[in-house]
Amino acid sequence: GRADMAIQWPGLDRGLYDQVAHGTYVSIVAPEWGTAGERLWVVLDFLTGLRRQEPDDPWARTAG
């Protein structure tokens, strides 16, 4: 409830409360366990623009 959230997050205003209380939650899960699943973070970095190209990155290669 709002009272509990106000205790946990003192700066929570009404608009932000509405977003937290009634928002949609999204979970991003790596499809593979272990080091193979760590590729998810590389892909997310490329999608958000945090990472550009790396020589050993197969996603950065172009055909031809």
C-alpha positions, 0 to 999 in steps of 0.5 A, a space after each residue: 500500500 501507499 503507507 508502506 511505500 512511503 516508509 520504504 521510499 520517502 520521496 515517493 510522490 503521488 504520480 510515482 506511486 501510481 506508476 509503481 502501484 499500477 505499472 507493468 513489470 517486465 522481467 528479462 531472463 537469459 535463455 541459457 544458464 552460466 557463461 552462455 547466458 551472459 551474452 544477454 547483457 552484451 545484446 542489451 548493451 548494444 540495443 541501448 547504445 552503451 556498447 558499440 563494436 568489439 572485434 570478438 562480437 559476432 553480432 557486430 559482423 556484417 555479411 560480405 
